[in-house]
Amino acid sequence: MPIATSAASTKGQLLFAAPAPVTIPVTGCSALFPVHRVYCVGRNYEDHAKEMGFTGREPPFFFMKPADGLLVVEEGAVGAMPYPALTKNLHHEIELVVALDKGGRDIKAVDAMALVFGYAVGLDMTRRDLQNDMKKQGRPWEIGKAFEHSGPIGPITPKNEVPDIGTAGISLAVNGAIRQRGSISQLIWNIAETIEHLSAAWELRPGDLIFTGTPEGVGPVTSGDRLDGTIEGLVELQVRVD
Ligand code: MN
């Protein structure tokens, strides 16, 4: 009996057109970054962990969003995010997104930065009421985290253009008022340590994105709100909630 080792069968014709790859623009060139998986780190800034009721000293943990749950926003454009179904408490979480162009398993932190292609500004938009319901019941988080347009993301800047990303400021304004402000240096698990932990659990691949967690100050947005996310050295992310 043949042994199957692949995610795909090559026999036969496709029943219908395969979904187009999700792609993100790259600053300074016309090439596109094709997305494989979207990993997210939970509670990776101490003050945010505390505002969510934790100590900030727990080991890192991860969840995913579907690649087609991203909302790709071109430089200079304003992304339009429809207010999602079922929630009455849609929260913003501004995050540094790390884009990988190499993969592997069991990568040690000392080797991890070689996997990184570049960085982007992202928002881990969260249906907080639904997430909290699931937490209380010990159920999975997908309904709170993994929905359409839940991951607005701006263009990727290659890493060699942002050598100081580890100390960059990160902030989010809603309708011009700052709601979140911090520094990438406040990450509990830095980029390399995050890659070490992730690659112990999953085989990382070129095209993987990592949303690295959000600083304190998460809160609700409503239809008509304008979100401006910034990380020093990266292209600003602008989103309007419709
Ligand atoms: Mn998050």
Residues whose N, C-alpha, C, O or C-beta is under 5 A from the ligand:
A	BS01	MN	V41 E93 D124 G213 T214
